[in-house]
Amino acid sequence: MQGAEIELKFPVSDPLAFSRQVEALGFRLQTERTLERNTLYDTPTRDLQTRRQILRLRTYGSHCTVTHKRVPAGSVADTRYKTRIETESGIDDCDALAEIFLQLGYGPVFHYDKFRTEWASIDTPGHLVLDETPIGTWAELEGDPAWIDTIIERLGVAIEDTTTASYGKLFLAWKATTGSPAEHMTFEATQPVIA
């Protein structure tokens, strides 16, 4: 499956209250809170990163997917919305594909985990997720820009509180703020060291 992915993220301070608010707005729960593990792959010289692309393997519950994302042709920089061309497919064996990546020169460069809950809009093709990550809880809206703006307004989220940053960039900002030595955004790696 390939298509344009248009999205915005914003922080959520109270996941339970947010979930109730989302359901009051008429969203339909699509997937209960489920552990998601992601691994980004690249060459040792970060060729994909240089070209503003990602190659990812994701396990979400019992499902595994491979995803490639790239910036649309002619795009200079992120605007108010994060827009990427996404090609994604379910696969039967994550370990086998990881080995294929290694043999082709793509190794794991970044791991990140989250607990994800998903809702779908009842009347419009739009998607809302709540990601409980090791560095905080974030909501993400994916859909048409006009729909995103409408939902942000209905949720009472200030535009200045939204971001187009990836979890990798948010993790680097968190590291700079906290001084954490963690190299990956996993629940295990971000636990404080007790002396």
C-alpha positions as CSV (number, residue, x, y, z in Angstrom):
1,M,0.0,0.0,0.0
2,Q,1.4,3.4,-0.9
3,G,0.0,6.9,-0.3
4,A,0.6,10.3,1.2
5,E,0.8,10.4,5.0
6,I,-0.2,13.8,6.4
7,E,0.0,14.1,10.2
8,L,0.5,16.3,13.3
9,K,1.5,15.3,16.8
10,F,0.8,17.0,20.2
11,P,1.6,16.1,23.8
12,V,-1.0,14.6,26.1
13,S,-0.7,15.0,29.8
14,D,-3.6,12.8,30.9
15,P,-4.1,9.7,28.6
16,L,-7.3,8.6,30.4
17,A,-9.0,11.9,30.2
18,F,-7.9,12.2,26.5
19,S,-9.4,8.8,25.7
20,R,-12.7,9.8,27.2
21,Q,-12.6,13.1,25.2
22,V,-11.9,11.3,22.0
23,E,-14.7,8.9,22.4
24,A,-17.1,11.8,23.3
25,L,-16.2,13.3,20.0
26,G,-17.5,10.2,18.3
27,F,-14.3,8.4,17.4
28,R,-14.5,4.6,17.3
29,L,-11.9,2.5,19.1
30,Q,-10.0,0.5,16.5
31,T,-7.2,-1.1,18.5
32,E,-6.9,-1.3,22.2
33,R,-3.6,-0.3,23.9
34,T,-1.0,-2.5,22.3
35,L,2.8,-2.7,22.6
36,E,4.6,-1.6,19.4
37,R,8.3,-2.1,18.8
38,N,10.0,-0.3,15.9
39,T,13.5,-0.7,14.3
40,L,14.9,1.8,11.8
41,Y,17.5,0.5,9.3
42,D,20.1,2.4,7.4
43,T,23.6,2.0,6.0
44,P,26.7,2.6,8.2
45,T,27.0,6.0,6.5
46,R,23.3,6.8,7.0
47,D,22.5,7.0,3.3
48,L,18.7,6.9,3.9
49,Q,18.8,9.6,6.5
50,T,20.8,11.8,4.2
51,R,18.0,11.4,1.5
52,R,15.3,12.0,4.2
53,Q,14.0,8.5,4.0
54,I,13.3,5.8,6.5
55,L,13.2,2.0,6.3
56,R,11.3,0.5,9.3
57,L,10.3,-2.9,10.7
58,R,7.5,-2.8,13.2
59,T,5.9,-5.4,15.4
60,Y,2.5,-4.3,16.7
61,G,0.9,-7.0,18.8
62,S,1.3,-10.1,16.6
63,H,1.5,-8.2,13.3
64,C,4.7,-7.2,11.5
65,T,5.0,-4.5,8.9
66,V,7.8,-3.1,6.7
67,T,7.5,0.6,5.9
68,H,9.5,2.9,3.6
69,K,8.9,6.7,4.0
70,R,10.2,9.5,1.8
71,V,9.7,13.2,1.4
72,P,7.5,14.0,-1.6
73,A,9.3,15.2,-4.7
74,G,9.9,18.9,-4.8
75,S,9.4,19.3,-1.0
76,V,11.9,21.6,0.5
77,A,11.0,21.4,4.2
78,D,8.2,20.4,6.6
79,T,5.4,22.9,6.7
80,R,2.6,23.0,9.2
81,Y,1.9,19.3,8.5
82,K,4.3,16.5,8.3
83,T,3.8,15.0,4.8
84,R,5.5,11.8,3.6
85,I,5.0,9.3,0.9
86,E,4.6,6.0,2.7
87,T,4.8,2.5,1.2
88,E,3.9,-0.2,3.7
89,S,3.1,-3.9,3.7
90,G,2.4,-6.6,6.3
91,I,4.9,-9.4,6.3
92,D,5.0,-12.9,7.7
93,D,8.5,-13.0,9.2
94,C,10.2,-9.9,10.6
95,D,13.4,-11.8,11.5
96,A,13.8,-13.1,7.9
97,L,13.3,-9.6,6.5
98,A,15.8,-8.1,9.1
99,E,18.4,-10.7,7.8
100,I,17.7,-9.7,4.2
101,F,18.3,-6.0,5.2
102,L,21.6,-6.9,6.9
103,Q,22.7,-8.8,3.8
104,L,21.9,-5.8,1.6
105,G,23.9,-3.5,3.9
106,Y,21.1,-2.0,6.0
107,G,21.6,-2.5,9.8
108,P,19.5,-1.5,12.8
109,V,20.3,2.1,13.8
110,F,17.4,3.1,16.1
111,H,14.9,1.3,18.2
112,Y,11.8,2.9,19.7
113,D,8.9,1.4,21.7
114,K,5.4,2.7,22.6
115,F,2.0,1.5,23.7
116,R,-0.4,2.6,20.9
117,T,-4.2,3.0,21.1
118,E,-6.0,3.7,17.8
119,W,-9.3,5.3,16.9
120,A,-11.0,5.9,13.6
121,S,-13.2,8.9,12.7
122,I,-16.8,7.7,12.1
123,D,-17.8,10.2,9.4
124,T,-14.5,11.2,7.8
125,P,-11.4,9.2,6.7
126,G,-9.1,10.2,9.5
127,H,-7.1,8.4,12.1
128,L,-6.1,9.3,15.7
129,V,-3.6,7.4,17.8
130,L,-2.4,7.8,21.4
131,D,1.3,6.8,21.8
132,E,2.6,6.2,25.4
133,T,6.3,6.4,24.8
134,P,9.3,6.3,27.2
135,I,9.6,10.0,26.8
136,G,6.0,11.0,27.3
137,T,2.6,10.6,25.8
138,W,1.7,11.9,22.3
139,A,-1.4,12.0,20.2
140,E,-1.1,11.9,16.4
141,L,-3.7,12.9,13.9
142,E,-3.5,11.6,10.3
143,G,-5.7,12.7,7.5
144,D,-6.7,15.6,5.4
145,P,-5.3,18.9,6.7
146,A,-8.8,20.5,7.0
147,W,-9.9,17.5,9.1
148,I,-6.8,17.7,11.3
149,D,-7.4,21.4,11.9
150,T,-11.1,20.6,12.8
151,I,-10.2,17.9,15.3
152,I,-7.4,19.9,16.9
153,E,-9.9,22.7,17.5
154,R,-12.5,20.3,18.9
155,L,-9.9,18.8,21.2
156,G,-8.9,22.3,22.4
157,V,-5.3,21.9,21.4
158,A,-3.3,25.1,20.6
159,I,-1.6,25.1,17.2
160,E,1.6,26.1,18.9
161,D,1.5,22.8,20.9
162,T,1.5,20.7,17.7
163,T,4.7,19.4,16.0
164,T,5.8,17.7,12.9
165,A,8.8,16.2,14.6
166,S,9.5,12.5,14.3
167,Y,10.0,10.3,17.4
168,G,13.7,10.3,16.6
169,K,13.8,14.1,16.8
170,L,11.7,14.2,19.9
171,F,14.0,11.6,21.5
172,L,17.1,13.7,20.8
173,A,15.4,16.8,22.3
174,W,14.5,14.7,25.4
175,K,18.1,13.6,25.7
176,A,19.4,17.1,25.5
177,T,16.9,18.2,28.2
178,T,17.5,15.3,30.5
179,G,21.1,14.4,29.9
180,S,20.1,10.8,29.4
181,P,22.8,8.5,27.9
182,A,20.1,6.3,26.2
183,E,20.8,5.5,22.6
184,H,17.4,4.1,21.9
185,M,13.9,5.2,22.8
186,T,12.9,1.9,24.5
187,F,11.4,1.5,27.9
188,E,14.4,-0.4,29.1
189,A,17.0,2.0,27.7
190,T,15.4,5.1,29.2
191,Q,15.1,3.9,32.8
192,P,17.1,5.9,35.2
193,V,20.4,4.3,36.4
194,I,20.2,3.6,40.1
195,A,23.7,3.8,41.7
